[in-house]
Amino acid sequence: MLRPVSFSIPSSTELKIVFNEELVELLGKSNFLIESVSGNIDNLEVTKVTVENNYVIVTTNPQVAGNFYVLRLLGTEDVPFTSSRGVPLIND
């Protein structure tokens, strides 16, 4: 199964997620949702997604310092969240 293995925040507008397999290059903004945990701060808008081999850089509007977010990895009908070999993202 495809699964994330590491996560980092290179800047206030970027998230880097590394996976155990090479990703399908079709992943896009609709495959990522970043929800604010705080009720008074908006979710982050995903402005760009860059797929490189087994990692993805998700570019967003600036994160709010001290706020917590939940990153959701989503499969869609048009673009399932899979590896380049067609292995689906684990759902656990």
N, C-alpha and C positions, 0 to 999 in steps of 0.2 A: 504494500500500500504506500501511496505517496504521503509523506508527512513533513512538516517543518522541523528542522533540527536546530536552528539558531535564529535569533532575532536581534537586531541592533537598530539604534537611532543615530545615523550619521550626522543629522542636523535637525533643526526645529521644523523642517518641511519634508524630511525624508525618513522612510522606514526601509530596512533591508531585511528580507526574510530568505533564509537559505533552506533548501529542501534536500531530501535524501536522493532525489533523482532529477535529471534534466527536465525542465518544464516545457509544456507546449507553448509556442510563441504567440498564440492567439489570445492569451490572457490579457484582459483590459480593465478599465475602470469599473465596469459592472461586476467584476469578480472580487472586489474588495469593498468592505464597508467598515468605517472606523467610527464607532459610537462613543460619545462622551458619557462617562459614568455620572457626572454632575448634572443636575437638573437645570442649571442656569447657564451652561456653556454648550454651544452648538456642537454637533458632530463635525468631524473633519471632512472637508470636501476632497475627494481624490481627484487630482488634476492631471496626473500622468502615471502610467505604469510602464516600466522598462524591464523586460525579461532577458536575462543573460544566463544561458546554460541552466544551472541548478539554483539560481537565486533571482529574486525580483526586487526592484527598487520601486516603492510606492511613494510618489510625490503628492504632497497635500498642501492645503493652506496652513499657515503657522499653527503649531500646537500651543496651547496655553500652559505656561509654566505652572507646575503644581497640580494640574488636572490629570485624571486617569482616563484612559480610553480602552475600549475593547475592539480588537481587530477581528473581523469576521472574513473568512475565506469562503467565497460562494461559487458554486457551479450554476450556470444558467443553461437554458435550453440551447441557446446559440453557441455558448462556449463553456463546456464542462471543465471543471478544475481538474486537470489530469497532467500526468507526465507526458513527455514526448512519445513514450511507448504506449500511451493510452491507459496507464495505471491510474485509477481514481484516487482522489484525496481521501485519506482516512477520516471517518466521522466519529471521533471519540471525545 
